[in-house]
Amino acid sequence: MNIQAHTIQGTKIAEVISDGLVIKTAEDGLNLLGDSYYQGFDKVILHRKNITPDFFDLKNGMAGEVLQKFSTYRVKLAIVGDFSDMASKSLHDFIRESNRAGHTTFAETLDEALKIA
């Protein structure tokens, strides 16, 4: 795993770059948050391909646990990817509500995620 640092309008953004899964468990998400927070990043960008599919199954609570911690520490999170193939209505509602609230953003492209700093 590598971190590509971006700075936009004074906001320090960590883009996580990896060939494999970065988030396999809620603890992985919390560790990433801690590392990012310690390094002074205001926002973290993850790619969908680096997150276990279990994260997107809202019934297990993994997404809620990870996103709540990011919110508590005031580190914004953007998840980049195409979510149109996911059939869960509750997930699409969750994505829409997250995007509306603005602390966690689901974006189709990296450029879109970077613009929401």
C-alpha positions as CSV (number, residue, x, y, z in Angstrom):
1,M,0.0,0.0,0.0
2,N,1.2,3.5,-0.9
3,I,-0.2,6.9,-0.1
4,Q,-0.4,9.5,-2.9
5,A,-0.6,12.9,-1.1
6,H,-2.7,15.7,-2.6
7,T,-3.3,19.2,-1.3
8,I,-6.3,21.1,-2.5
9,Q,-7.2,24.5,-1.1
10,G,-5.2,23.7,2.0
11,T,-6.8,20.3,2.6
12,K,-4.4,17.4,2.9
13,I,-5.7,14.4,1.1
14,A,-4.3,10.8,1.3
15,E,-5.2,8.7,-1.8
16,V,-4.6,5.0,-0.9
17,I,-3.0,3.1,-3.8
18,S,-2.8,-0.6,-3.6
19,D,-3.1,-3.7,-5.9
20,G,-4.9,-5.7,-3.2
21,L,-7.5,-5.2,-0.4
22,V,-6.7,-2.5,2.1
23,I,-9.9,-2.8,4.1
24,K,-10.7,-6.5,4.9
25,T,-12.1,-5.8,8.4
26,A,-13.4,-2.9,10.5
27,E,-10.1,-2.9,12.3
28,D,-8.2,-2.3,9.0
29,G,-10.4,0.8,8.5
30,L,-9.6,2.0,12.0
31,N,-5.9,1.4,11.5
32,L,-6.0,3.4,8.2
33,L,-7.9,6.2,10.0
34,G,-5.3,6.3,12.8
35,D,-2.4,6.3,10.4
36,S,-3.9,9.1,8.2
37,Y,-4.9,11.1,11.3
38,Y,-1.4,10.8,12.7
39,Q,0.1,12.0,9.4
40,G,-2.1,15.1,9.4
41,F,-4.4,14.2,6.5
42,D,-7.9,15.8,6.5
43,K,-9.3,13.4,4.0
44,V,-8.8,9.8,2.8
45,I,-9.6,8.5,-0.7
46,L,-10.1,4.8,-1.1
47,H,-10.9,2.9,-4.3
48,R,-13.7,0.4,-4.2
49,K,-11.5,-2.4,-5.5
50,N,-9.4,-2.0,-2.3
51,I,-12.4,-2.6,0.0
52,T,-13.8,-6.0,0.8
53,P,-17.3,-6.6,-0.6
54,D,-18.4,-7.3,2.9
55,F,-18.1,-3.6,3.6
56,F,-20.9,-2.9,1.2
57,D,-23.2,-5.4,3.0
58,L,-24.9,-3.0,5.4
59,K,-26.4,-5.8,7.5
60,N,-23.0,-6.6,9.1
61,G,-22.4,-3.1,10.3
62,M,-18.8,-2.9,9.1
63,A,-19.4,0.2,6.9
64,G,-21.3,2.0,9.7
65,E,-18.5,1.3,12.2
66,V,-15.7,2.5,10.0
67,L,-17.6,5.6,8.7
68,Q,-18.6,6.6,12.3
69,K,-14.9,6.5,13.4
70,F,-13.9,8.7,10.4
71,S,-16.7,11.1,11.3
72,T,-15.7,11.2,15.0
73,Y,-12.2,12.1,14.2
74,R,-13.3,14.6,11.5
75,V,-11.4,12.9,8.7
76,K,-13.4,13.0,5.5
77,L,-13.6,9.8,3.4
78,A,-14.2,9.4,-0.3
79,I,-14.7,6.0,-1.9
80,V,-14.1,6.0,-5.6
81,G,-15.8,3.5,-7.9
82,D,-18.8,2.4,-9.9
83,F,-21.6,1.3,-7.6
84,S,-24.3,0.8,-10.2
85,D,-23.8,-3.0,-10.3
86,M,-24.8,-3.3,-6.6
87,A,-28.4,-4.3,-6.4
88,S,-29.1,-3.4,-2.8
89,K,-31.6,-0.5,-2.6
90,S,-30.5,0.1,1.0
91,L,-26.9,0.5,-0.2
92,H,-27.9,3.0,-2.9
93,D,-30.0,4.9,-0.3
94,F,-27.0,4.9,2.0
95,I,-24.7,6.2,-0.7
96,R,-27.2,9.0,-1.6
97,E,-27.6,10.0,2.1
98,S,-23.8,9.9,2.6
99,N,-23.2,12.1,-0.4
100,R,-25.9,14.5,0.8
101,A,-24.5,14.8,4.3
102,G,-21.0,15.3,2.9
103,H,-18.7,13.7,5.4
104,T,-18.4,10.5,3.4
105,T,-18.6,10.7,-0.3
106,F,-19.0,8.0,-2.9
107,A,-17.6,9.3,-6.2
108,E,-17.3,7.7,-9.7
109,T,-13.9,9.2,-10.4
110,L,-10.8,10.3,-8.6
111,D,-11.2,13.8,-10.0
112,E,-14.7,14.0,-8.6
113,A,-13.5,12.8,-5.2
114,L,-10.7,15.4,-5.2
115,K,-13.0,18.3,-6.0
116,I,-15.0,17.5,-2.9
117,A,-12.3,18.6,-0.5
